[in-house]
Amino acid sequence: MLHQPMPWMEPFAKRADQDERARLEELAEQLAEDIQRAFLAAVDTLGNLIDLKRLTALLEDGRAQEAVAIVTAALAAGGFTPVAASVTDAIIAAGKRAASVISRAVSGAQFVFSLMRPRTAQVMQTNENDTLRDLTNSAVETVRQIINTGVLEGRDPRDVARDVRRHVGLTPRQAQAVANYRRTLEADEKTPRPKDKIDALVEEYRVRSLRARALTISRTEATRAVNQGNMLSWEQAVEDGRVNPDNVVRRWVYTHDLRTRHAHRLIPSMNKQGVGLREPFKSPLGPIMYPGDPAAAAANVINCRCSMIIRVK
């Protein structure tokens, strides 16, 4: 059973938790910037790998499936691998930071976060595989949608090929929104615009959409990585006998701004005493092991910026 701190300790505990929350949020922001840069760079590289001339020729011949295969081959050649690697780097950074916290919390020699533990290696490999799979599948679906729609509408194959190259980093829904925006501009009889002006407006819209997606991916993955690294480090300390798992308490801390989902504001009150190291948090959206938990419902994870504080009682 987890015990309440003595009354005279509460102000110190609250201040320590506030400081720790601020440090975790800062770390998550730094890692999110790294992941965001990796994603945008990967999209640029992927666009350059797509053979525009070959893609256009296939579309002109009506060979849509082979056109999709060209992009799939480019994805297999590298694609989003740097993004997956940046997520792994984020887990490692968080694990090392947690190790320094553990070293201060327990007596004895300094504790070091190891990358060679089977559980740690498995989590990092699973994360890389999941990240690659999700981003690749989304990209292939976007390309297939652009090509199929272009063929059905009888669009110029060169324009379709250029859209494939430009929109490969967007979700299918975002790519459709960009296409709809172009149609709206072209059909606007009240404010007719030349083609180069429409192209410029559509490009601005595409760039905003791409950056919005990069932000969502980076925030979600950074939150997950920080908390996974934190958990893995404490699990290693338990495995080494440095920490008794029965003496560990985890607390959920949400980001105090208007963007935080209401369900996550309720988690601390639903787990007033905190939870144990291997115990999930109760939440209105179902159990969740930590902020960004990949096993939790998507509504409980996407764009989450919450933190998890782990202490020895």
Order of alpha helices (4+ residues) and beta strands (2+ residues): alpha-alpha-alpha-alpha-alpha-alpha-alpha-alpha-beta-alpha-beta
